[in-house]
Amino acid sequence: MMEKRYLLFLLVLSISTTALAQTEAKKPGLVKVSGGLNAYAGFYTPNGIAARNQATPFGLSGAITVTLPGGVSLPFSAVLGNQGASFRQPFNQFGVSPTYKWATIHAGYRNVSFSPFTLAGHTFLGGGVELNPGMLRFGAVYGRFNRASSTDIADPDAIPSFKRTGYAFKLGYGKPNNFVDLVVLRAQDDTTSIPGIQTTPEKQIVPAENLVVGITSRLLLIKHITVELDAAASSYTRDMYATEVQAEGKNPLVRIFGKMITPRLSTQLTQATQAGLGYQDKWGSVKFQYKRIDPNFQTMGAYYFQSDIESYTVNAALNLLKGKARIAGSYGTQFDNLAKNKNAGTGRSVGSLMASFNPDPVFGLDISLSNYGLSQKAGLRPLIDTLRIAQNNLSATLNTRYSIFNKDLSHVFTFTVAHQQLSDLNEATSNQTENNNQNLNLSYFFQQNQSAFGANLMLSYTQTSLPALLPADGNQKVKFYGPTLGTNYVFLKKKLTTSANFSYLINQQLGQTGKVLTASANAGYQLARKQSLSLMFNYLNSNTGIQTEKFNEFRGNIGYGISF
């Protein structure tokens, strides 16, 4: 009850501040307040199914944005009604990054990116600076990357975590599209931040530390040729209590990192690299890309990496007929099990082709093809044929459009055909997984420019072939087809906006024929410059031929809104 009164007080406060906000908005350099308040009430009547909403939903919702001098925005929002109550405010994580000329300062909760494999958007609480005078590129941040938390009586299932602090800096030379940066990140857990940790196999928690050194660059070698490089080496110690060891080996990275950290039995040195070489001109472009991320590559400056992958990709585009036609395509392969220590390795191949033809503004044609292949090969153990994954997913789409425009009327015709097919190359599993889908849509849009009257009609057909439920059943086909009609009109000198939509879909599945009917009507009236009234009705009738899917629903809603 106290929470609801508090939320209601905030909503009333939003109205009382309207006059003050409008006055201050005219004076530069002062605090500005903007937002709105909405009240709604409605009804909901189901038949044939359990209710999925309140019978008479009603409530209030409001939002306020306080803008401080310097452009700092503080958004607040609250909802109060018989469907629940909520309140949102930004002070759980608040931060600023003011910029003046070539200098930016970070303070509070921030997420900064220096490179994809070092500091890459992880939220921290602290401060930092980025300076770019001329060709110099310098940045540095320091803060708390994770707060300490421990299990208590109130939440015994919580997984404890250590307080984690770290810093990162970059030093580079160049401009935003032509530069070379060296980036270093170091972070570690505070072993004293959680007293008396009791670990179990399900809640094992040990302190960790991480040192990452990386390089990132975007270079324009000569005219039209670009080179991209992101590379990093990460030394990650998963248990700071593990036994210390000597850094050995001929790898120069091992020797360098061995002098910068304390190597332990739980320390792992991994690398990540992605590079690209591209050429671009008026006729088109071509680009080659390579990526390799070692197994278990990890950095405390990012939340997640897809590791244990190596991939090769080529992208090409060709412009024809003075830009009226374009052909673009790509092909790539990717595989894992780089350390050869998995039971099975997975390979992927992805190809796509897109062609477009737009001879003039009234006509256009687009064709797209894509193919995704997935296969496995034996690793530490031989593959069993009945468990081997070997699939191919093909997708093709054709879209055409034709328009007729004049001063008073607009006519737009569209036709879309789409086909998707999953082919299982494993004969032992193909009868349980193979499926395909076809979809056709024919649409017409009409707009009367002067009166703002509009209408649209769409005819759709969808057919899906599913795997057989039993070997003797054959493929099971599910079909949906029917029309959708819509219209909109503006009355009373554009103060009253109305729209209506109607859809009737026939479906055929499991030897049954049914229908799904939906109808809706909406209206909005502008009472004053910042006040509006809205009205909505919606009806759904489902009778697909299956008893559990036979029901209907009717709902309506009226709302009032004021903005300031």
C-alpha positions in Angstrom: 0.0 0.0 0.0 2.8 2.4 0.9 4.5 1.6 -2.5 1.3 2.5 -4.4 0.9 5.7 -2.5 4.5 6.6 -3.3 4.0 5.9 -7.0 0.8 7.9 -7.1 2.6 10.8 -5.4 5.2 10.8 -8.2 2.5 10.9 -10.8 0.7 13.8 -9.2 4.1 15.5 -8.8 4.6 15.2 -12.6 1.4 17.3 -13.2 2.3 19.9 -10.6 5.7 20.5 -12.2 4.2 21.2 -15.6 3.9 25.0 -15.2 7.4 25.2 -13.7 8.9 23.1 -16.5 7.3 25.2 -19.2 8.7 28.3 -17.6 12.2 27.0 -17.2 12.3 25.5 -20.7 12.3 29.1 -22.1 15.4 30.0 -20.0 18.7 28.6 -21.2 21.0 27.1 -18.6 18.3 26.1 -16.1 16.9 22.7 -15.3 14.2 21.5 -17.8 11.4 19.1 -17.1 9.4 17.2 -19.7 7.2 14.2 -19.8 3.6 13.1 -19.7 0.8 11.4 -17.8 -1.7 8.8 -19.2 -4.8 7.3 -17.7 -6.6 4.3 -19.1 -9.5 2.0 -18.4 -10.9 -0.9 -20.4 -12.7 -4.2 -20.5 -11.8 -7.8 -21.5 -14.3 -10.6 -22.2 -13.0 -14.1 -23.1 -15.1 -17.1 -24.2 -13.8 -20.7 -24.5 -10.4 -20.1 -22.8 -9.1 -19.0 -19.4 -8.9 -15.2 -19.0 -5.5 -13.8 -20.2 -6.1 -10.3 -18.7 -8.0 -8.5 -16.0 -11.8 -8.2 -16.7 -11.6 -4.4 -16.2 -8.0 -3.2 -16.5 -7.3 0.4 -15.5 -4.4 2.5 -14.3 -2.1 5.5 -14.5 1.3 5.8 -16.1 3.7 8.7 -16.2 7.1 9.6 -17.4 9.3 12.6 -16.5 12.7 13.5 -17.9 14.8 16.1 -16.0 17.5 17.7 -18.1 20.3 19.3 -16.2 22.6 22.1 -17.6 25.1 20.4 -19.9 22.7 18.0 -21.4 22.5 15.4 -18.6 19.1 13.6 -18.7 17.4 11.9 -15.8 14.4 9.8 -16.9 11.8 8.6 -14.4 8.7 6.4 -15.1 6.0 4.8 -13.0 2.9 2.6 -13.6 0.1 2.1 -11.2 -3.0 0.0 -11.8 -4.8 -3.2 -11.1 -2.4 -5.1 -13.3 0.6 -4.2 -11.1 2.8 -1.3 -10.2 6.4 -0.3 -11.1 8.8 2.5 -10.8 12.0 3.1 -12.7 14.8 5.6 -12.1 18.4 5.9 -13.4 20.2 6.3 -10.1 21.2 2.6 -9.8 23.9 3.2 -12.4 24.5 6.8 -13.2 27.4 8.3 -15.1 28.5 11.1 -17.4 31.0 11.6 -20.2 31.2 15.3 -21.0 33.2 16.2 -24.1 35.0 19.5 -25.0 36.8 19.7 -28.3 39.3 16.8 -28.3 38.9 15.8 -24.6 36.3 13.5 -23.0 36.0 12.7 -19.3 34.3 9.6 -18.0 32.8 9.5 -14.4 30.4 7.1 -12.7 29.0 4.0 -14.3 30.5 3.8 -17.8 31.1 1.3 -20.6 34.0 2.2 -22.8 35.5 0.3 -25.8 39.1 0.5 -26.7 39.3 -2.7 -28.9 37.1 -5.8 -29.5 39.4 -8.2 -27.6 40.6 -6.0 -24.6 38.2 -3.4 -23.1 35.0 -4.0 -25.1 32.0 -2.4 -23.4 32.2 -3.9 -19.9 30.4 -1.6 -17.4 32.6 -0.3 -14.6 32.3 2.2 -11.8 35.1 4.7 -11.8 36.6 7.4 -14.1 38.7 7.9 -17.2 39.8 10.2 -19.9 40.1 10.1 -23.7 42.3 12.7 -25.4 42.7 13.1 -29.2 44.7 16.3 -29.8 45.8 16.2 -33.5 47.1 12.8 -34.4 47.6 11.6 -30.8 45.1 9.0 -29.4 45.2 8.4 -25.7 42.7 6.9 -23.3 42.8 5.5 -19.8 40.1 4.2 -17.4 40.1 2.8 -13.8 37.3 1.5 -11.7 35.4 -1.4 -10.2 34.4 -4.0 -12.8 32.4 -6.2 -10.4 31.1 -5.5 -6.9 31.5 -8.0 -4.0 28.5 -10.1 -3.1 28.1 -13.0 -0.7 25.5 -15.6 0.2 23.3 -14.6 3.1 20.2 -15.9 4.9 17.9 -13.7 2.7 19.2 -15.2 -0.5 21.0 -18.5 0.2 21.1 -19.5 -3.4 23.0 -16.5 -4.6 26.5 -17.2 -6.0 29.1 -15.1 -4.3 31.6 -13.0 -6.2 34.7 -11.0 -5.4 35.1 -7.3 -5.8 37.0 -6.8 -9.1 39.0 -3.7 -10.0 41.0 -2.9 -13.0 42.5 -0.4 -15.4 43.0 0.0 -19.1 44.8 2.4 -21.3 45.4 2.9 -25.0 48.1 4.8 -26.9 47.9 5.4 -30.6 48.4 7.6 -33.6 46.1 8.6 -36.4 42.5 9.6 -37.2 39.3 7.8 -36.5 39.4 6.0 -39.9 43.2 5.6 -40.2 45.0 4.7 -36.9 47.1 2.3 -34.9 46.4 1.8 -31.2 48.2 -0.2 -28.5 45.8 -1.3 -25.7 46.6 -2.8 -22.3 44.0 -4.0 -19.7 44.7 -5.4 -16.2 42.1 -6.5 -13.7 42.0 -8.7 -10.6 39.7 -9.8 -7.8 40.2 -8.6 -4.3 40.7 -11.7 -2.1 39.7 -9.8 1.0 36.4 -8.4 -0.3 34.4 -11.5 0.8 35.1 -12.9 4.3 34.7 -16.5 5.1 33.8 -18.0 1.7 32.4 -21.5 2.0 32.6 -23.1 -1.5 30.8 -26.2 -2.7 31.0 -28.0 -6.1 27.8 -26.1 -7.1 29.1 -22.7 -5.8 32.8 -22.8 -6.4 34.3 -19.3 -6.2 38.0 -18.4 -6.5 39.7 -15.1 -7.2 41.0 -14.5 -10.7 43.2 -12.0 -12.5 43.8 -11.0 -16.1 46.3 -9.2 -18.2 45.5 -8.4 -21.9 47.7 -6.7 -24.4 46.3 -5.9 -27.8 46.6 -3.9 -31.0 43.9 -2.5 -33.1 44.2 -0.5 -36.4 42.3 0.7 -39.4 44.7 1.7 -42.2 44.4 3.2 -45.7 47.5 1.8 -47.3 47.0 3.3 -50.8 44.0 4.7 -52.5 40.9 2.3 -52.3 42.8 -0.3 -50.2 42.1 -0.7 -46.5 43.5 -3.0 -43.8 41.8 -3.9 -40.5 43.5 -5.7 -37.6 42.4 -6.5 -34.1 44.7 -8.8 -32.1 45.2 -9.5 -28.5 47.0 -11.9 -26.1 45.3 -12.7 -22.8 46.9 -14.1 -19.7 44.0 -15.3 -17.5 44.6 -16.8 -14.0 41.4 -18.6 -12.9 42.6 -19.3 -9.4 45.0 -16.8 -7.7 45.5 -19.4 -4.9 47.0 -22.0 -7.3 50.7 -22.9 -7.1 53.2 -20.6 -8.7 55.2 -21.9 -11.7 58.0 -20.7 -13.9 57.1 -19.3 -17.3 58.8 -21.7 -19.8 58.8 -22.1 -23.5 60.2 -20.6 -26.7 57.1 -18.5 -27.3 58.1 -14.8 -26.8 54.6 -14.0 -25.5 55.1 -16.5 -22.7 58.4 -14.9 -21.7 57.0 -11.4 -21.8 53.9 -12.2 -19.8 55.9 -14.2 -17.3 57.7 -11.0 -16.3 54.5 -9.0 -16.0 52.4 -11.4 -14.0 52.8 -14.2 -11.5 52.3 -17.5 -13.5 50.3 -20.2 -11.8 49.0 -23.6 -12.5 45.7 -22.1 -13.4 47.1 -19.4 -15.7 46.4 -19.8 -19.4 47.8 -17.7 -22.3 45.4 -17.4 -25.3 45.3 -15.3 -28.4 42.6 -13.7 -30.6 43.0 -12.2 -34.0 40.7 -10.8 -36.7 42.0 -9.2 -39.8 40.5 -7.8 -43.1 41.8 -6.6 -46.4 39.5 -4.7 -48.7 39.3 -2.8 -51.9 36.5 -0.3 -52.8 35.9 1.8 -55.9 33.0 3.1 -57.9 32.3 -0.2 -59.6 32.0 -2.1 -56.3 34.1 -3.6 -53.5 35.7 -6.8 -52.4 36.9 -7.8 -48.9 38.7 -10.7 -47.3 38.3 -11.4 -43.6 40.0 -13.9 -41.2 39.3 -14.6 -37.6 40.8 -16.9 -35.0 40.0 -17.1 -31.3 41.7 -19.6 -29.2 39.8 -22.0 -27.0 38.9 -20.4 -23.6 40.0 -16.9 -24.7 38.7 -14.5 -22.1 39.1 -10.9 -21.1 37.7 -9.2 -18.0 37.0 -6.2 -20.2 34.1 -7.9 -22.1 31.1 -10.0 -21.1 31.2 -12.8 -23.6 33.3 -14.2 -26.5 32.6 -17.0 -28.9 35.9 -18.8 -28.5 37.5 -21.9 -30.2 36.7 -20.7 -33.8 38.6 -20.1 -37.0 36.9 -18.6 -40.0 37.6 -17.3 -43.5 35.1 -15.0 -45.3 35.0 -13.1 -48.6 32.5 -10.4 -49.5 32.0 -8.8 -52.9 29.7 -6.2 -54.4 29.3 -5.0 -58.0 27.5 -1.8 -59.2 26.0 -1.9 -62.7 23.9 0.3 -65.0 25.1 3.5 -63.3 23.9 2.4 -59.9 20.5 1.1 -61.0 21.5 -2.5 -60.5 23.6 -4.1 -57.8 24.9 -7.6 -57.1 26.4 -8.5 -53.8 27.5 -11.8 -52.3 29.6 -13.5 -49.6 30.9 -16.9 -48.7 32.5 -18.1 -45.5 33.7 -21.2 -43.7 34.1 -21.7 -39.9 35.3 -24.6 -37.8 36.1 -25.3 -34.2 38.1 -27.9 -32.1 41.3 -25.9 -32.7 43.0 -27.7 -29.9 41.9 -31.1 -31.1 40.6 -32.0 -27.7 36.8 -32.3 -28.4 34.9 -35.5 -29.0 33.7 -34.0 -32.4 34.5 -31.0 -34.5 31.8 -28.8 -36.1 32.2 -27.0 -39.5 29.9 -24.3 -40.9 29.6 -22.8 -44.4 27.6 -19.7 -45.1 26.9 -18.3 -48.5 24.6 -15.5 -49.7 23.7 -13.7 -52.9 21.6 -10.5 -53.4 20.7 -8.8 -56.6 18.6 -5.6 -57.0 17.3 -3.8 -60.1 15.8 -0.3 -59.7 15.6 1.3 -63.2 13.3 4.1 -61.9 11.6 5.2 -58.7 8.3 3.5 -59.6 9.6 -0.1 -60.1 12.0 -2.3 -58.2 13.1 -5.9 -58.0 15.1 -7.7 -55.3 16.3 -11.3 -55.2 18.1 -12.8 -52.3 19.6 -16.3 -51.8 21.3 -17.7 -48.7 22.6 -21.1 -47.8 23.8 -22.3 -44.4 25.5 -25.7 -44.0 26.5 -27.5 -40.8 28.5 -30.7 -40.5 30.5 -32.6 -38.0 33.7 -34.7 -38.1 35.3 -37.1 -35.7 37.5 -35.7 -32.9 38.8 -37.7 -30.0 36.0 -40.3 -30.6 34.5 -41.7 -33.8 31.1 -40.3 -34.7 27.9 -42.5 -34.6 25.9 -42.1 -37.8 22.6 -41.7 -36.0 24.0 -38.8 -34.0 26.1 -37.1 -36.7 24.8 -33.6 -37.6 24.8 -32.8 -41.3 22.3 -30.2 -42.4 21.7 -27.6 -45.1 19.4 -24.6 -44.8 18.4 -22.8 -48.0 16.4 -19.6 -48.2 15.3 -17.7 -51.3 13.2 -14.5 -51.6 11.8 -12.5 -54.5 10.3 -9.1 -53.9 8.8 -6.7 -56.5 7.2 -3.3 -56.2 5.4 -1.0 -58.6 4.1 2.5 -57.7 1.9 5.1 -59.4 2.2 8.6 -58.0 0.4 11.8 -58.9 -0.6 15.0 -57.1 -3.7 13.6 -55.6 -3.3 9.8 -55.4 -0.7 7.2 -54.5 -0.9 3.5 -55.5 1.7 1.0 -54.4 1.7 -2.7 -55.4 4.1 -5.3 -53.9 4.5 -9.0 -54.5 6.7 -11.2 -52.4 7.6 -14.9 -52.7 9.7 -16.7 -50.1 11.0 -20.3 -49.8 12.9 -21.9 -46.9 14.1 -25.5 -46.8 16.0 -27.5 -44.2 17.7 -30.6 -45.7 19.1 -33.2 -43.5 22.1 -35.0 -45.1 22.0 -37.7 -42.5 19.7 -40.4 -43.8 19.2 -41.8 -40.3 17.6 -38.6 -39.0 16.2 -36.9 -42.2 12.7 -38.2 -41.8 12.5 -36.5 -38.4 14.0 -33.1 -39.2 13.5 -32.1 -42.8 10.9 -29.4 -43.5 10.2 -26.6 -45.9 8.1 -23.5 -46.0 6.6 -21.3 -48.8 5.0 -17.9 -48.4 3.3 -15.6 -50.9 2.1 -12.0 -50.3 0.3 -9.7 -52.7 -0.3 -6.2 -51.3 -2.0 -3.0 -52.5 -1.7 0.4 -50.7 -3.8 3.4 -51.6 -3.4 6.9 -50.3 -5.5 10.0 -51.1 -3.0 12.8 -50.4 -5.4 15.7 -49.9 -8.0 14.1 -47.7 -5.5 11.8 -45.9 -7.7 8.7 -46.6 -5.8 5.5 -47.0 -6.6 1.8 -47.5 -4.6 -1.4 -47.9 -5.4 -4.9 -49.0 -3.1 -8.0 -48.6 -3.6 -11.5 -49.8 -1.3 -14.0 -48.1 -0.7 -17.8 -48.5 1.7 -19.8 -46.3 2.4 -23.5 -46.6 4.6 -25.5 -44.3 5.7 -29.1 -44.7 6.6 -30.7 -41.4 8.4 -34.0 -40.6 6.1 -37.0 -40.5 4.7 -37.8 -37.1 4.8 -41.5 -38.0 6.8 -43.2 -40.8 3.6 -44.0 -42.6 2.1 -40.6 -42.4 4.2 -38.8 -44.9 4.9 -35.1 -44.6 2.3 -33.1 -42.7 1.3 -29.9 -44.5 -0.1 -26.9 -42.7 -1.7 -24.1 -44.7 -2.8 -20.5 -43.9 -4.4 -18.2 -46.4 -6.7 -15.3 -46.6 -7.2 -11.5 -46.9 -6.3 -8.6 -44.6 -8.0 -5.3 -45.1 -7.2 -2.0 -43.5 -8.2 1.7 -43.8 -7.4 5.0 -42.1 -9.0 8.5 -42.3 -8.6 11.9 -40.6 -11.6 14.0 -39.6 -12.4 17.4 -38.1 -9.4 19.3 -39.5 -7.0 16.5 -38.6 -8.0 16.4 -35.0 -9.6 13.0 -35.2 -7.5 10.1 -36.5 -9.2 6.7 -37.2 -8.1 3.3 -38.4 -9.7 -0.1 -38.8 -8.3 -3.5 -39.7 -9.9 -6.8 -40.6 -8.2 -10.2 -41.2 -9.7 -13.6 -42.1 -7.3 -16.5 -42.4 -8.3 -20.1 -43.3 -6.1 -22.8 -41.9 -5.7 -26.5 -42.8 -3.8 -28.8 -40.5 -4.0 -32.5 -39.4 -7.0 -33.0 -41.8 -8.9 -30.2 -40.2 -10.1 -26.9 -41.7 -10.6 -23.8 -39.6 -10.4 -20.1 -39.5 -9.0 -17.2 -37.5 -10.7 -13.9 -37.6 -9.4 -10.6 -36.1 -10.9 -7.1 -36.2 -9.8 -3.9 -34.6 -10.8 -0.2 -34.6 -8.8 2.7 -33.2 -9.5 6.4 -32.8 -7.5 9.3 -31.4 -8.8 12.8 -30.8 -6.6 15.9 -30.1 -8.5 17.7 -27.3 -5.9 20.5 -27.0 -2.3 21.1 -28.1 -0.9 18.7 -25.5 -4.0 16.7 -24.6 -5.4 13.7 -26.4 -8.1 11.0 -26.1 -7.8 7.5 -27.5 -10.2 4.6 -28.0 -9.5 1.0 -29.1 -11.6 -2.1 -29.7 -10.2 -5.6 -30.7 -12.0 -8.8 -31.5 -10.4 -12.3 -32.0 -12.3 -15.4 -33.1 -10.2 -18.6 -33.3 -11.7 -21.9 -34.7 -8.9 -23.8 -36.2 -10.7 -27.1 -36.1 -8.8 -28.2 -33.0 -11.0 -28.1 -29.9 -8.4 -26.5 -27.6 -7.9 -23.7 -30.1 -11.6 -22.7 -30.3 -12.3 -19.5 -28.5 -13.0 -15.8 -28.9 -11.9 -12.6 -27.1 -13.3 -9.1 -27.1 -11.4 -6.2 -25.5 -11.6 -2.4 -25.4 -9.7 0.5 -24.0 -10.1 4.2 -23.5 -7.3 6.5 -22.6 -6.4 10.1 -21.8 -3.0 11.6 -22.1 -1.3 15.0 -21.3 2.2 16.0 -22.2 4.4 18.8 -21.1 
